Amino acid sequence: MASMIKKTCMVLIAAVLVLMVAVVPPGEAAIGCGAVVSYMQPCLPYVTGNSPLGGCCGGIKSLNNAAKTTPDRQSVCVCLKSLASSFSGVNFGKAAGLPATCGVNIPYKISPSTDCSKVK
């Protein structure tokens, strides 16, 4: 039952994030929240403490490679903050440690307190 609720929540959050993408003015960022959700979905069980790392690093690396410009990185940052705050039970320490754990260097900390407008 709990797994069904989590799946339903994930679908609802993904739908909301996709709708958020529709409001972003064109040309500002090539990466929308829908893409961020797709890349990061394998990480959700890990950051909520329910499974091993699994395929999460592949998503982190692909997302990092896709975020080439400052607007892309800022958009990803905003989406990650939104995604993290949408789930209860997210271990923000694990989330913040994902880039280092996966061998990826990103120019900001994954945290609800990150000011995404300052990401370069």
C-alpha positions as CSV (number, residue, x, y, z in Angstrom):
1,M,0.0,0.0,0.0
2,A,2.8,2.4,0.9
3,S,4.6,1.7,-2.3
4,M,1.4,2.4,-4.3
5,I,1.0,5.8,-2.5
6,K,4.7,6.7,-3.2
7,K,4.2,5.8,-6.9
8,T,1.0,7.9,-7.1
9,C,2.8,10.8,-5.4
10,M,5.7,10.5,-7.9
11,V,3.3,10.6,-10.8
12,L,1.5,13.6,-9.4
13,I,4.8,15.4,-8.7
14,A,6.1,14.6,-12.2
15,A,2.8,16.0,-13.7
16,V,3.2,19.2,-11.6
17,L,6.8,19.6,-12.7
18,V,5.9,19.1,-16.3
19,L,3.3,21.8,-16.0
20,M,5.9,24.1,-14.4
21,V,8.1,23.5,-17.5
22,A,5.3,24.8,-19.7
23,V,5.5,28.2,-17.9
24,V,9.2,28.7,-18.3
25,P,9.8,31.2,-21.1
26,P,11.3,29.6,-24.2
27,G,15.1,30.0,-24.7
28,E,15.9,30.4,-21.1
29,A,16.9,26.9,-20.3
30,A,17.0,23.7,-22.4
31,I,16.4,21.4,-19.5
32,G,13.0,21.4,-17.9
33,C,11.7,19.8,-14.7
34,G,10.3,16.9,-16.5
35,A,13.8,15.9,-17.7
36,V,15.2,16.5,-14.2
37,V,12.6,14.1,-12.8
38,S,13.4,11.5,-15.4
39,Y,17.2,11.7,-14.6
40,M,16.7,11.7,-10.9
41,Q,13.9,9.2,-10.4
42,P,16.4,6.3,-9.8
43,C,17.8,8.4,-6.8
44,L,14.5,8.8,-5.0
45,P,14.6,5.4,-3.1
46,Y,18.2,6.1,-2.1
47,V,17.6,9.6,-0.7
48,T,14.5,8.5,1.1
49,G,16.5,5.7,2.7
50,N,14.7,2.8,1.2
51,S,17.2,1.3,-1.1
52,P,20.9,1.2,-2.2
53,L,22.3,3.7,-4.7
54,G,21.4,1.5,-7.6
55,G,21.2,3.4,-11.0
56,C,21.2,6.8,-9.4
57,C,24.7,7.8,-10.5
58,G,23.9,7.2,-14.2
59,G,21.1,9.8,-13.9
60,I,23.3,12.2,-12.0
61,K,26.0,12.0,-14.6
62,S,23.6,12.3,-17.6
63,L,21.9,15.3,-16.0
64,N,25.2,17.0,-15.3
65,N,26.3,16.4,-18.9
66,A,23.0,17.8,-20.2
67,A,23.3,21.0,-18.1
68,K,25.8,22.9,-20.3
69,T,24.8,26.5,-19.7
70,T,24.2,28.7,-16.7
71,P,20.4,28.9,-17.4
72,D,20.4,25.1,-17.6
73,R,22.2,24.7,-14.3
74,Q,19.9,27.2,-12.6
75,S,16.9,25.5,-14.0
76,V,18.1,22.1,-12.8
77,C,18.9,23.6,-9.3
78,V,15.3,25.0,-9.0
79,C,13.9,21.7,-10.1
80,L,16.0,19.7,-7.7
81,K,14.9,22.0,-4.8
82,S,11.3,21.6,-5.8
83,L,11.6,17.8,-6.2
84,A,13.4,17.4,-2.8
85,S,10.8,19.5,-0.9
86,S,7.9,17.6,-2.5
87,F,8.8,14.3,-0.7
88,S,8.7,13.7,3.0
89,G,11.5,11.7,4.3
90,V,14.2,13.0,2.0
91,N,17.6,12.8,3.7
92,F,19.1,16.1,2.6
93,G,22.6,14.9,3.7
94,K,22.4,12.0,1.2
95,A,21.0,14.3,-1.5
96,A,23.8,16.8,-1.0
97,G,26.4,14.0,-1.1
98,L,25.1,12.4,-4.3
99,P,27.4,14.4,-6.7
100,A,30.6,13.4,-4.7
101,T,29.4,9.8,-4.3
102,C,28.8,9.6,-8.0
103,G,32.1,11.3,-8.9
104,V,30.4,14.4,-10.4
105,N,31.4,18.0,-9.7
106,I,28.5,20.4,-9.7
107,P,28.8,24.2,-9.0
108,Y,26.3,24.2,-6.1
109,K,25.1,22.2,-3.1
110,I,21.9,20.2,-3.5
111,S,20.0,21.7,-0.6
112,P,16.7,23.5,0.0
113,S,18.7,26.6,1.1
114,T,20.7,26.9,-2.2
115,D,20.1,30.2,-4.0
116,C,19.8,28.9,-7.5
117,S,20.0,32.4,-9.0
118,K,23.7,32.5,-8.0
119,V,24.5,29.2,-9.7
120,K,26.9,29.8,-12.6
